[in-house]
Amino acid sequence: MARMTRTTPSFALVVLATSMAFVVGQLDVTIVNVALPAIAADLDAGVAGLQWVVDAYAVAFAAFMLSAGAFGDRFGARRAFQWGMAIFGAASIACAAAPGIVALDAARVLQGFGAAIMLPNSLALLNHALAHDPARRAHGIGWWTAAGSISIALGPVLGGLLVAGIGWRAIFWVNVPLCVLGGWLSTRLDETPAGGAKKPLDIAGQVLATLALAALIATLIESRALGLSDARIGVGAVATLALAAALWFAERRAAAPVIAGDLFALRDFRGAVFFGTVVNGTYYGAIFVIALFLQGARHFTPMQAGLAFLPLTAGFFLSNVLSGRAIGRFGTRKPMIAGALVDLAGFGVLALASTTSSLAPMLVGFLLIPTGMGLAVPAMTTTVLASVDRSRSSLAAAILNTARQAAGAIGVAVFGALAHGDAEQAGAGLRITCVVSMAALACAAIAAARLKGVPPHA
């Protein structure tokens, strides 16, 4: 039996403590982008090394999240949350002190592992603390989601200021006090029940999923430098397929598979997960390319590049305010369609940017893209959770977030390869990124239109 505290924690305490995980976890997805040129100069790293600075974190984050829910169920969400915070803080120190690009990439893997543990268990803690009041719980989840969305948008801005004022290592030091604060605040929350009906951990599935995703990302990243005809790229492709096949066979025999294939038989679940992968893949891939374009082709300083991303924050804030009302009035299907189309329009405007044109089209794109995302993502998440039985909602959420993080890593690998080279290549890579993203988002809008979704006021 979990130890009970003497007083019920306040709503503000619950939201602040649990949101720390989402803030630092999402902040580190985007804060590094404007620091990449400074990292490259200091550590003598090429584009492939810089892609791994982003993707080493994203791959570990995506892959290990599959088992994070089971980890929290077994040991308690608060304990798992605190372990994740401690690992993330220690890994951030290792990133800040990294002597070379390989050490930095390795520390980023450890960061992703910590984020994978703390993020889903922070939501479990919030859910447990406010379970007695469903309305306040829904309100708390809204604040939790908004904190993560705003931190994504603020990442490039904060990164630019820190790189310009202190240096690139400061972007990792900033995580340490946030992790300490989150861990300390969580001590005032009740532990969730642990040690009940323990499901067996799918170790084989977890390992194979991690290796398959890592092999895919490595093959994509190295394909630009080595060329598609290089034997090592062929070996990487074969290894990816072999690991994916092994994962498929292992999951069919697992007692509690980390990837529940039966959920993909549900049309709304399958369609909403596809929608989420497209939105994440296009966004994170584009942010990586834009950061290289601004500093490599437009010759922006880190601070100027960070400030250029400010419209992202405005877009996320605006859409987060509107999304709940839109879902209540129209259900989930229409906001998903509208969000995808606004996102698509943002990429269309962004495609007009060049090394000599006005910055205005880029700023308009920076406003439209997060506005579309912020409108669509809450509706997409609601659709996923509503499409499965309540007893499987945690598993459904884990699969959704794993797919989204994996898509982000793939987006960085694919689009980053397109932007590899001089200023002219960076500009061409940005335009191709926008065109591919527009096509993908059009497919996402069509997929959303075929969903049943959640009706208004349901």
Order of alpha helices (4+ residues) and beta strands (2+ residues): alpha-alpha-alpha-alpha-alpha-alpha-alpha-alpha-alpha-alpha-alpha-alpha-alpha-alpha-alpha-alpha-alpha
